[in-house]
Amino acid sequence: MELRVLLSALLLASGAGVAQAEPQAPLQEQIQASIQARIARVEQGLLLPVAVQGQAAPAMSLQQRMAYWRVPGVSVALINHGAIEWVRAYGVTDAGGQQAVTPETLFQAGSVSKPVTAALVMRLAAAGTIDPDEDVNLRLRGWHVPAGAPVVTARTLLSHTAGMPEYGLTGYASAASIPTLLQVLRGEAPATNPPVTRRSQHDYAYSSLGYVVLQQYLEDATQRPFAALAQTEVLQPLGMHASLFAPSPQPAQAARAAAGHDLDGAVLAGRWRLHPELAPTGLWSTATDLARFALAMQAAAAGQNKQWLAPAAGQAMLTPVSNEYGLGFELDHAGKAPAFHHSGSTIGYKALMFAYTQTGQGAVILTNGDGAWPLIEELMRSIAAEYGWEDYRPVVRAAAPPRTDLFDQFTGQFKVANTTLRITRVGDTLMVAGPPLGPAALELIAAGPYDYFVREKDATLHFDANQGQPVQTLTLLDGRPRAGQRLP
């Protein structure tokens, strides 16, 4: 029986009075059994980004792929029918340890912090505490945005259209000196970033440093610490009781936090890096709490959460400003059901929050591995397949009979940008290995005599024919074409 039919039956039974009380128990058991079956299919049905036309997808479990990508821990919250349908946790907090990841385990959320910061701004604006369209220099103390036009506002900072520099924030070692916010803005030691300046262009340019400016603006305008503002205006009202903005959790919280891990699956020194830049990247959270936030945004956009966020504010956050980015959120609208989302990446952690604006569906995935991006996407494809989502569908490619007589012309090592691809032959199979493609050699599948693809990445490889001699050049198309040259 379909879960939605079971849910409808449960609602009818619950409204029919005392006489219907007894059948509810077995009906609830059926619903739970249906949900458990869906969870099992999600866990066992991870999908690669590319499917071969006419061939069944290889069977892949979450546990297998966690081991492959060297990701020790994963936490997942699934949103369906406008509610959190299930939450599951997998693996351990520290590689080689025994402490299991639970739904209460904290993870660094990275740039998933940005939508929460945006909600904070809109709350303060609704209260009249700030004006999101005023020149931030009117409130800043101790540091000012370099002079120029147009003026920089909270709204343009939220949408990455303020002309702030593009610079990644990589955090600080646990034993290092941590800069103040003003030191970050000025580019003064111990901050590792350059001084915050203005770009000549004010079109979209993703800028975490712009959110640092925003953090300083909010603190100066309210005379309150950013973390306390976020706690009062967003985390507490939404029941995100496990979450906090901090460079590092307090000892009691740290005991239930997942350690970050490098690409080899080794625990980071000090367990994690510290991020004093709270507004862009300082959130520690759980999958459950971030699912609560996504639900609150769905409700706000529908005008159903007016006490927390006015409908106009929620809709403004989810309206594209530039480059399919709203206020704090990345947005999808082109030909699909509208969706809002944001990813998070700090050294040792990868995170994703994805939700549909109108259908009451979504998912949050938190991980403690630096190589977890492909794993997150494989898991999202499994969720999408199980729940019938329009997004996260594998690309389908047609295979052609391989020209095995050409294989020896292809084998060798090729320099591609800053990495090396190694092409080898194993019998009648051509293999490729190299950092852009993951930790292991992958089978190359023929699409034509000189064209190949892999299942594990949406990328193609073209060998340039060389009159029957070993090819000297190739092209890797991985979002953009990259030329490769044979190495001696």
FIVEXZA-245984 format. One record per residue (C-alpha): x, y, z; residue in three letters. Coordinates in pm, 1 decimal, m for minus. Each point is the difference from the previous one (the first is absolute). Layout:
N
X|Y|Z|ALA
...
***
This chain:
488
0.0|0.0|0.0|MET
130.7|345.9|m89.1|GLU
111.4|212.1|293.8|LEU
m227.4|289.6|m99.4|ARG
m301.8|m236.0|1.6|VAL
98.2|m121.6|344.8|LEU
36.9|357.3|123.0|LEU
m343.8|90.4|m134.8|SER
m149.9|m301.7|169.7|ALA
163.7|96.5|327.8|LEU
m143.4|351.6|m22.4|LEU
m349.1|m136.3|m65.0|LEU
30.0|m239.6|290.3|ALA
124.6|270.2|235.3|SER
m300.2|218.4|m81.6|GLY
m262.1|m272.0|44.0|ALA
m18.6|5.2|379.0|GLY
65.7|m255.9|269.8|VAL
m155.9|m283.7|m195.9|ALA
289.7|16.0|m244.4|GLN
272.4|6.6|265.6|ALA
87.8|m369.4|m18.5|GLU
74.8|m21.9|m375.3|PRO
245.1|290.0|25.6|GLN
272.7|m208.9|161.4|ALA
35.2|m254.2|m282.8|PRO
m37.1|280.6|m254.6|LEU
287.3|188.4|159.6|GLN
200.6|m321.3|m6.3|GLU
m65.6|m28.3|m373.9|GLN
112.9|358.0|m52.1|ILE
318.3|m59.9|196.7|GLN
63.3|m322.1|m191.1|ALA
m43.4|188.9|m327.4|SER
244.8|268.7|112.7|ILE
251.9|m261.0|113.2|GLN
m22.8|m167.1|m340.3|ALA
67.5|332.5|m170.1|ARG
300.1|64.1|223.4|ILE
138.5|m343.3|m85.6|ALA
m38.2|66.3|m372.8|ARG
173.2|336.6|36.5|VAL
285.9|m159.7|195.4|GLU
46.5|m274.9|m258.7|GLN
m66.0|199.5|m316.4|GLY
272.3|261.4|m33.5|LEU
41.5|106.9|m361.6|LEU
298.9|112.2|m203.4|LEU
m28.4|323.1|m200.3|PRO
m3.7|m180.8|m334.7|VAL
m215.7|m293.8|m105.4|ALA
69.0|m211.6|m308.2|VAL
m301.4|m23.0|m226.4|GLN
m155.8|m346.1|12.7|GLY
209.3|m115.4|296.8|GLN
m109.4|m38.7|360.6|ALA
167.3|232.8|247.4|ALA
261.0|m174.0|217.2|PRO
m122.9|m82.2|349.8|ALA
162.6|233.2|252.7|MET
m70.3|34.5|371.0|SER
66.6|304.3|214.2|LEU
245.6|m194.5|215.1|GLN
194.6|m112.9|m307.7|GLN
23.2|351.0|m138.6|ARG
98.2|150.3|335.6|MET
292.0|m241.7|3.8|ALA
86.7|75.4|m364.1|TYR
3.0|377.2|51.3|TRP
163.0|m33.5|345.1|ARG
m276.2|181.6|182.5|VAL
m34.6|m127.6|359.5|PRO
m336.1|156.1|89.5|GLY
m325.1|113.6|m161.0|VAL
m322.6|146.8|137.6|SER
m317.8|30.1|m209.5|VAL
m338.2|165.0|55.3|ALA
m276.5|m57.8|m255.5|LEU
m288.3|245.3|m44.4|ILE
m324.9|m126.6|m151.8|ASN
m360.0|121.5|14.5|HIS
118.0|316.9|174.2|GLY
155.7|m181.5|295.3|ALA
316.6|m182.9|98.7|ILE
m85.5|m354.7|m106.6|GLU
317.4|m165.0|124.7|TRP
347.2|66.9|136.9|VAL
286.0|m247.4|m13.2|ARG
367.8|6.4|96.3|ALA
279.0|m226.4|m123.1|TYR
360.7|m72.6|86.3|GLY
219.1|150.9|269.8|VAL
100.8|346.6|116.5|THR
373.3|m79.0|m16.5|ASP
168.1|m248.8|m232.6|ALA
131.6|m293.5|199.3|GLY
m222.9|86.8|294.7|GLY
m312.0|m158.9|141.5|GLN
m225.7|303.4|49.5|GLN
m288.4|m34.7|m242.3|ALA
m147.8|292.2|m188.7|VAL
m353.0|63.1|129.1|THR
m272.6|245.0|m103.9|PRO
131.7|225.6|279.6|GLU
358.0|7.5|m133.9|THR
121.9|349.5|m91.8|LEU
170.9|68.9|m333.8|PHE
158.2|310.2|m145.4|GLN
m259.0|127.9|m247.1|ALA
235.8|229.3|m191.4|GLY
m179.4|234.2|m239.0|SER
m338.4|m140.3|96.0|VAL
52.3|271.4|263.3|SER
m80.7|263.2|m263.8|LYS
m377.6|m64.2|m30.3|PRO
m29.3|5.8|379.6|VAL
183.8|333.0|1.2|THR
m238.5|127.3|m268.5|ALA
m300.4|m94.6|212.4|ALA
156.0|187.3|292.1|LEU
37.1|312.2|m215.3|VAL
m362.5|m18.1|m113.2|MET
m120.5|m44.1|357.9|ARG
195.6|304.4|117.5|LEU
m127.3|199.4|m296.7|ALA
m360.9|m92.5|80.8|ALA
52.3|122.4|355.6|ALA
135.5|330.7|m127.8|GLY
339.0|m64.2|157.9|THR
179.3|34.0|m333.3|ILE
m83.4|112.9|m351.0|ASP
118.5|m263.4|m251.4|PRO
30.3|269.1|m267.8|ASP
204.4|256.2|191.5|GLU
370.1|61.8|m55.8|ASP
171.2|m235.5|245.7|VAL
267.3|264.6|58.1|ASN
m261.1|201.9|192.2|LEU
14.6|m258.8|279.5|ARG
348.9|m146.6|m25.0|LEU
251.6|99.3|268.4|ARG
375.2|m61.0|m7.6|GLY
m0.2|m103.9|m366.8|TRP
m186.5|120.3|m307.6|HIS
m62.4|m135.8|m345.8|VAL
239.2|179.8|m237.5|PRO
m166.8|295.7|m169.5|ALA
m168.7|m57.9|m332.5|GLY
m331.5|m22.3|m177.9|ALA
m253.8|m144.5|30.3|PRO
m33.1|m15.4|377.6|VAL
35.3|m337.9|169.1|VAL
m310.9|m116.5|185.9|THR
m100.7|m304.4|200.0|ALA
m216.1|m107.7|m293.6|ARG
284.2|14.7|m252.3|THR
231.9|m179.8|242.2|LEU
m256.4|m278.4|45.7|LEU
m38.4|m45.4|m376.7|SER
374.3|21.3|m79.6|HIS
m55.0|309.3|m214.8|THR
190.0|250.9|217.1|ALA
330.4|m22.3|m186.1|GLY
177.9|m176.7|283.5|MET
309.4|m212.7|m73.8|PRO
m16.4|m369.6|m78.4|GLU
214.8|m170.3|261.3|TYR
m40.3|m334.5|173.8|GLY
5.9|m19.2|378.1|LEU
197.8|m309.6|96.5|THR
m8.7|35.5|377.2|GLY
279.9|m16.6|255.5|TYR
176.2|m288.8|169.2|ALA
m130.9|m73.4|347.7|SER
330.4|109.8|156.7|ALA
33.0|318.5|m206.9|ALA
m74.4|355.6|106.4|SER
m346.8|99.5|m115.4|ILE
m51.6|345.7|m152.2|PRO
m270.8|239.9|103.1|THR
m262.1|97.6|m253.2|LEU
167.1|337.3|m53.0|LEU
333.4|m173.0|m64.6|GLN
m170.8|m213.2|m265.1|VAL
m148.8|308.3|m166.2|LEU
331.6|185.5|10.2|ARG
201.5|m303.3|m106.9|GLY
219.6|32.5|309.0|GLU
185.2|m286.4|168.5|ALA
m90.6|m252.3|118.3|PRO
m266.4|13.9|m275.2|ALA
115.6|m186.1|m311.1|THR
m219.1|183.3|m252.6|ASN
85.8|322.8|m183.7|PRO
m174.4|324.2|100.3|PRO
m361.3|24.5|m110.9|VAL
m18.1|226.1|m303.8|THR
m259.5|68.9|m269.1|ARG
m12.6|m151.4|m345.5|ARG
m52.6|232.3|m294.5|SER
m302.9|m203.0|m107.3|GLN
m316.1|m41.5|207.5|HIS
m153.2|m291.7|m183.3|ASP
m32.7|m332.9|180.6|TYR
322.7|m121.7|159.7|ALA
m21.7|m248.4|284.9|TYR
173.8|154.8|299.9|SER
31.0|m145.3|347.1|SER
193.1|311.2|101.0|LEU
m311.6|199.0|m86.9|GLY
m179.9|m189.2|274.8|TYR
281.7|93.8|239.3|VAL
m80.3|364.0|m78.5|VAL
m363.9|m83.3|69.7|LEU
88.5|m156.6|334.9|GLN
191.5|310.9|107.5|GLN
m288.6|220.2|m116.5|TYR
m253.9|m195.7|206.1|LEU
217.6|6.0|310.6|GLU
65.6|373.7|m30.8|ASP
m364.8|80.8|m74.9|ALA
m138.5|m200.1|292.5|THR
293.4|10.6|242.3|GLN
m49.9|m373.2|50.7|ARG
217.8|m299.2|m95.2|PRO
m103.1|m168.2|m323.4|PHE
m33.1|m341.8|166.0|ALA
m243.3|138.3|258.4|ALA
m206.4|173.3|m269.1|LEU
m28.6|m321.2|m200.0|ALA
m95.2|m195.4|311.2|GLN
m277.4|244.3|92.5|THR
m141.6|68.6|m345.3|GLU
37.8|m330.1|m185.6|VAL
126.3|m300.8|192.7|LEU
m224.3|22.3|307.8|GLN
m324.3|97.9|m178.4|PRO
36.5|m290.1|m244.2|LEU
87.9|m258.2|264.4|GLY
353.9|m41.5|m130.8|MET
116.2|m68.6|353.9|HIS
307.7|m204.2|m91.7|ALA
140.9|266.9|m232.0|SER
241.4|283.3|72.8|LEU
224.7|250.1|m172.4|PHE
353.6|m32.6|136.3|ALA
356.7|m62.0|m120.2|PRO
m10.5|m318.0|208.7|SER
m264.0|m159.7|224.6|PRO
34.7|22.9|376.5|GLN
142.5|m317.1|165.7|PRO
m340.9|m151.2|74.0|ALA
m110.8|58.6|m358.5|GLN
334.4|m108.1|m143.2|ALA
m47.1|m340.5|159.5|ALA
m289.4|m66.6|m238.4|ARG
155.0|166.0|m305.5|ALA
135.5|m185.2|m301.5|ALA
368.6|48.2|m75.1|ALA
100.6|115.0|m346.3|GLY
198.9|m236.5|m223.0|HIS
232.7|55.8|m295.4|ASP
m24.4|m161.9|m343.6|LEU
171.7|m312.1|132.3|ASP
m250.7|m32.5|283.7|GLY
243.7|106.7|274.3|ALA
m119.2|214.9|290.7|VAL
104.9|364.9|m28.4|LEU
249.4|131.8|253.4|ALA
m203.1|132.5|290.5|GLY
m305.7|m176.4|m151.1|ARG
m109.7|309.9|m195.6|TRP
111.2|339.4|m122.3|ARG
m129.7|320.1|159.5|LEU
m212.4|256.3|m184.5|HIS
m32.4|338.8|171.6|PRO
m194.1|125.4|m304.4|GLU
m335.5|m110.7|138.7|LEU
m246.9|153.7|m246.2|ALA
138.6|m175.7|m309.3|PRO
126.0|m325.6|146.3|THR
m25.1|m27.4|379.7|GLY
m312.4|m210.9|51.8|LEU
14.9|m332.8|182.9|TRP
m321.9|m193.6|m45.3|SER
m181.7|m329.1|m41.8|THR
m193.9|m132.2|m296.2|ALA
m320.0|23.0|204.9|THR
52.7|366.2|89.1|ASP
77.3|98.8|m358.0|LEU
m308.0|m189.1|m118.2|ALA
m199.4|210.4|247.6|ARG
149.0|309.8|m159.4|PHE
m90.8|m120.3|m350.4|ALA
m357.3|m69.1|113.8|LEU
m20.9|347.5|152.2|ALA
108.6|150.7|m331.6|MET
m259.5|m203.4|m190.7|GLN
m266.9|121.2|241.7|ALA
119.8|360.9|m15.2|ALA
m8.0|0.2|m379.5|ALA
m358.3|m127.7|14.6|ALA
m101.4|263.9|254.3|GLY
m54.2|m263.4|268.6|GLN
267.0|109.6|248.3|ASN
m76.4|369.7|42.0|LYS
96.9|12.8|366.1|GLN
358.0|m90.3|m84.4|TRP
44.6|148.0|m348.0|LEU
m235.2|215.4|m203.2|ALA
m107.2|m150.4|m334.4|PRO
162.6|287.8|m190.6|ALA
331.6|m66.0|175.2|ALA
m14.3|m373.1|m68.1|GLY
m87.5|58.4|m363.9|GLN
281.1|254.7|m33.8|ALA
251.5|m255.5|125.8|MET
m123.3|m248.7|m260.9|LEU
m15.7|242.5|m294.2|THR
303.2|4.0|m233.0|PRO
207.3|318.4|12.5|VAL
283.8|m101.9|m230.2|SER
138.1|m327.2|m135.6|ASN
m283.1|m202.2|160.3|GLU
101.1|117.0|346.7|TYR
m251.9|161.4|233.9|GLY
62.7|133.6|349.0|LEU
217.4|m268.8|154.9|GLY
m125.0|m282.0|m221.9|PHE
87.7|m154.6|m332.1|GLU
m320.3|m45.4|m200.5|LEU
m123.9|m231.3|m275.4|ASP
m290.1|111.5|m217.5|HIS
83.0|m88.4|m359.6|ALA
m253.6|m255.6|m121.0|GLY
m20.6|m180.5|333.3|LYS
m189.7|25.8|324.7|ALA
140.2|306.7|181.5|PRO
262.0|m96.4|256.1|ALA
235.2|172.7|241.4|PHE
324.7|m143.8|124.8|HIS
350.9|65.3|121.1|HIS
308.2|m213.0|34.3|SER
266.5|26.7|265.2|GLY
369.5|m78.5|m26.1|SER
263.4|37.8|267.1|THR
317.8|m203.5|23.9|ILE
m113.3|m337.7|131.3|GLY
m375.5|48.9|m47.0|TYR
m251.3|19.2|m283.7|LYS
m370.2|84.4|36.9|ALA
m312.9|54.2|m207.9|LEU
m345.0|141.5|73.4|MET
m247.0|m37.7|m288.1|PHE
m374.1|65.4|4.3|ALA
m282.1|59.0|m244.7|TYR
m178.9|328.6|54.8|THR
m356.3|m124.7|m51.1|GLN
m18.0|m378.8|34.5|THR
103.2|m51.4|363.3|GLY
298.1|m216.6|m98.7|GLN
371.3|24.8|64.5|GLY
306.0|m151.5|162.2|ALA
299.2|95.1|211.5|VAL
325.1|m197.6|m13.0|ILE
294.5|70.8|231.5|LEU
333.4|m182.2|m25.0|THR
340.3|4.2|168.3|ASN
219.9|m82.2|m299.4|GLY
182.4|237.7|m233.3|ASP
m70.1|m226.8|m297.4|GLY
m373.6|m28.9|64.1|ALA
m141.5|205.1|m288.9|TRP
m46.7|m296.9|m234.1|PRO
m147.4|m203.8|286.7|LEU
m254.5|273.7|77.7|ILE
m105.5|13.1|m364.0|GLU
m26.5|m379.4|m25.6|GLU
m221.4|m1.5|308.1|LEU
m211.4|287.1|m133.3|MET
m57.2|m194.8|m323.4|ARG
m122.5|m294.1|204.1|SER
m236.2|224.7|196.2|ILE
m122.8|164.7|m320.1|ALA
m68.1|m337.3|m162.1|ALA
m191.3|m126.5|303.4|GLU
m209.4|313.5|47.6|TYR
m53.4|91.9|m364.7|GLY
186.8|329.9|m2.1|TRP
74.7|181.5|m325.1|GLU
356.2|83.0|103.7|ASP
303.4|m222.3|56.5|TYR
m69.6|m233.3|m292.1|ARG
295.5|m184.6|m156.8|PRO
113.5|104.5|m346.4|VAL
m71.2|m282.3|m247.5|VAL
267.3|m68.6|m263.3|ARG
2.3|m250.4|m284.3|ALA
290.1|m243.2|m21.5|ALA
160.4|m116.0|m325.1|ALA
205.9|m312.5|m72.1|PRO
357.0|79.3|109.1|PRO
276.6|5.2|m259.9|ARG
238.7|m220.1|193.6|THR
245.5|14.3|m291.1|ASP
57.3|367.5|88.0|LEU
51.5|m48.6|373.8|PHE
378.4|m15.4|m15.0|ASP
3.3|340.9|m169.7|GLN
m180.7|147.6|300.6|PHE
198.9|m140.9|291.9|THR
246.8|220.4|183.6|GLY
11.0|303.9|226.6|GLN
m140.8|338.4|m98.0|PHE
46.3|336.9|167.0|LYS
m338.7|171.0|39.3|VAL
12.9|342.7|167.0|ALA
161.9|m58.6|339.4|ASN
m51.9|m374.2|13.6|THR
90.0|m319.9|m180.6|THR
m233.8|m254.0|m158.1|LEU
127.8|m355.0|m39.4|ARG
m158.2|m214.0|m273.1|ILE
57.5|m375.4|27.8|THR
m127.4|m312.3|m170.7|ARG
m127.1|m303.4|190.0|VAL
m85.6|m260.8|m261.0|GLY
m279.8|142.8|m210.0|ASP
m74.6|276.2|249.3|THR
145.5|349.6|m3.3|LEU
52.9|162.3|340.9|MET
67.8|356.3|113.2|VAL
138.6|122.1|331.6|ALA
74.4|345.9|132.2|GLY
m100.3|241.7|278.2|PRO
m288.0|164.3|m191.0|PRO
m174.9|m336.8|m23.8|LEU
24.7|m133.4|354.3|GLY
217.9|m234.6|203.6|PRO
m1.5|m303.9|m232.5|ALA
44.1|m87.1|m367.6|ALA
m327.0|13.9|m195.1|LEU
m123.3|m187.7|m304.4|GLU
m12.9|208.4|m316.4|LEU
m314.6|m76.6|m199.4|ILE
12.0|58.4|m374.4|ALA
m240.9|249.6|m155.5|ALA
187.9|m15.0|m331.1|GLY
342.5|m102.9|m132.2|PRO
177.7|291.5|169.9|TYR
m261.5|111.2|254.0|ASP
m49.6|m143.1|347.8|TYR
m182.5|67.2|325.0|PHE
m14.0|m137.3|353.7|VAL
m299.5|m78.1|219.7|ARG
152.5|161.6|306.6|GLU
17.9|357.3|m130.3|LYS
m190.5|205.5|m254.1|ASP
308.1|38.8|m216.7|ALA
114.4|m111.6|m343.6|THR
342.5|m71.0|m144.4|LEU
94.7|49.4|m365.2|HIS
326.0|m138.7|m142.0|PHE
140.6|184.5|m301.0|ASP
81.4|m248.4|m278.0|ALA
366.8|m6.8|m103.1|ASN
17.1|m194.1|m328.6|GLN
19.3|m336.7|170.8|GLY
271.4|110.6|241.7|GLN
m37.7|50.1|378.1|PRO
m223.2|300.3|56.8|VAL
182.6|306.8|128.1|GLN
m293.9|212.4|111.7|THR
m342.6|m43.9|151.6|LEU
m283.7|214.4|133.6|THR
m170.5|m50.4|335.0|LEU
m345.4|159.5|1.8|LEU
m91.8|41.6|365.2|ASP
m223.3|304.7|11.7|GLY
252.8|171.3|m226.3|ARG
246.0|m138.0|m257.0|PRO
352.0|m64.0|125.9|ARG
277.5|m98.3|m237.9|ALA
238.3|m282.2|87.9|GLY
351.4|m67.0|m130.0|GLN
175.7|m336.8|6.4|ARG
285.9|m17.0|249.0|LEU
331.7|m160.7|m99.3|PRO
***
